[in-house]
């Protein structure tokens, strides 16, 4: 259903460092990084799509959208905990600690944060 998600960033090197620490915890591998453009993308090994991309917007300065959020699937609840802790240790702002959120469904376990550029992300596990 989804080909890729692109997250705009203001400082590519700083964002690359942030996401390079986060993505392996979610089972995602770096597919490419091109600082000259600048952009980078991650994928689930063995699957060409969907891609998670970060980069500088082509139309100028990045601004985080109000009401927009990208949810990344984690392989386990422990991965949700670890990804959230890593994000916060690297400067993210907590928008919701890891925990069950039964208002979505009985097994929905998630955590929320804003990355270094104010983009809101969720890391979730449905198991």
C-alpha positions, 0 to 999 in steps of 0.5 A: 500500500505504501511505497515510501515515507519521506521525513524532512530534516533541517540538518542532514548529518545530525538527523542521519546520526539520530536515525542510524541509531534508531532504525536497526532496533526496528529491524530496518537496514540502511539502503542508501545515504547520499550526503551530497543530495542530502538524503538517506533511506532504510528498508526491511532486509529482503523487501525493496518497499516500503522505504523510510526516507529522510532528507532536506526538502527540495523547496527550502527550509523544513517545518514539521507538520501539525497533525502529521505522524509516522508510525514505525512497526517494531518487532516486539514490545522490547524493541518499542522500549529500546527505540524510544529510549534511544530516541530520547537519549539522542535528543528526541522529545517524549510525546508518550512513554512506552505502554499499552494503549487499549483504546486502539486495541487490546495488544497495541503497545506504543511510544511517541516522540518528536525527532530533532526536527520536530517530526512526530513519530510512533513506534508500535507493536501489535503483538 
